[in-house]
Amino acid sequence: MKKCVVIGSINMDMVTCMDVFPLPGETRMGTSFTTSPGGKGANQAVALGRLGVDVRMAGTVGNDAFGDVYRKHFQENHVGCQDVAISPTLSTGTATITVNAHGENCIVVVAGANDACDMAWLDHVLASTSDADIFLLQLEIRPEVTFEAIRRLKSAGKTVILDPAPAIPIPDSVLCCVDYITPNETELKCITPDLPEGASTQQRVAYLQKQGVGCVVHKAGASGAYITAGTEIRHVPGFRVKAVDTTAAGDTFNAGLAAGLAMEKDLFEAVRIANAAGALAVTKLGAQSGMPTMEQVRQLMEEQP
């Protein structure tokens, strides 16, 4: 199996459940409150660890209780954390999440120690992880650092997967270095800003390919995903589950894709693993509590072939 590294954010999530989201200026009673490990980068690393992949996390936490909890959490979920730095001045990043009765969520993120992921930090990370094969990145730490990481990883011959979330425009000099990009519909629009508002999904995917992206894996929620490599578009159907909380479903999808590629599955099968992992992730409350094992993923794939 190939080795994976996740480069990205580490946050502690503070989750409040309620029946209906409050309007501006309105106070509503919640039904429960929990804290749980989150952050897009850390979510993806933990999901890979639970899927049984050899994975290391590269990020930064604060010298605080949340940071201590997270380093232990990585170890418990089989994620190497030797490249998780500790900021002496910044607190561990946080995300305040509200979830309504329909499983929808709203999120406010405070970067904290994630802002300590600078170019000097990147130099250390890339030297330390040079033996890895597949790198999974998002856009929740400093964009210029992520973009430089992608360029340098491509030059080193590594496989680069980019989850373009939270969505921001991406330079062409970065897109041409991405092997797999995994936007949902909203993200797809944001990363193709040169196209008119009414441009179709197919036109936006073609634009990304023209800029040099190797493969576009368009996440389509419960419908599954669409793979575009070359001129071929293939639909990979999703799985039927009861959604409780959609937080980190996309992160688990990306981990499933990386896991499939690490296991050297063909692309269709890797995306099918991603769909199953993402589907199982929404069946429990919290960013990481529903992240499945590979055994659970295989069971769902067998139940819904």
C-alpha positions, 0 to 999 in steps of 0.5 A: 500500500502506498503512503499518504500525507495530509497537509492542512488544518487542525481544529477543535469543533464545538457543536450545538444541535437545535431544531431550527437555525436562529435568525439574525438577532434571535435567541433559540434553545439548543438540544445538545452541545459537544466538543469533538476533533475537526478541521478539514485536514485533520478530518481527512487524516483521521478518516484515512487512519480509520480506513487502514491507510498508512497516513501522516498528518502535517499541521499545527496546534496550540500549546493548550488542552485542545492541542494535547487532546488532538495529538492523543486523538491522532495516535488513537486513530493510527495517524502519524503526528510527528509532523504536527507542530506546536505553536507557542503563541497561537491557540489550537484552531476552532470551529463553531458548528450548529446543526439543525433537525434536518442534519444541515450545518453552519460553521464559523472557523477561527484559524488560530495555530493553523496560521503558523503553517508558513513557508518555513514550516512547509520546508520542514514538512516536505523534507520530512515526508519525502518518502510518501506517495500520495498527498491530500490537501485542502484550502483551510490553511494559508492559501499561498502555502498550500499552493507552493506545496502543490507546485513542489510536490508535483515537481517531486513526482508525488500524486496530488489530490486537492479538495478545493474547500473552502472554495477560493480561486486557484492560480493556473500555475497550481491547477496544472500541478493537481492530479485529482481535484474534488469540487462540489457544485459550489466549489466548481463555480468558485474555482472557474471564475473566468467562466460566465455565471451560467456556464454548465458543469461540463464547461467548468470541468473542461476549463479545469482540464484545459488548465492541466488538472489530471482528473476532475472528481465532481462530488454530487452528494447523495447522487454520488460523483462524476469522474472526468478524465480525458473526454470520458465522463463516468457517473459513480452512483452514491449509497442510500443512508439516513443522514444525521449530520453532513459535517465532514462528509466531503472530507471522508469522501476525499479520504476514501478516494486517497485510500482507494488510490493508495490501495492501487484500485482503478479510479472508478473503484477508488471513487466508489470507496469514496462514495461509500465512506462519505455516505457512512460519515453522515450517519452519526453526529460529529465531524469524525464519529461516523468515519468508517473502517474499510470493513464497514465500507466494503460491507456497504458496497456489498449491500448496495452493489 
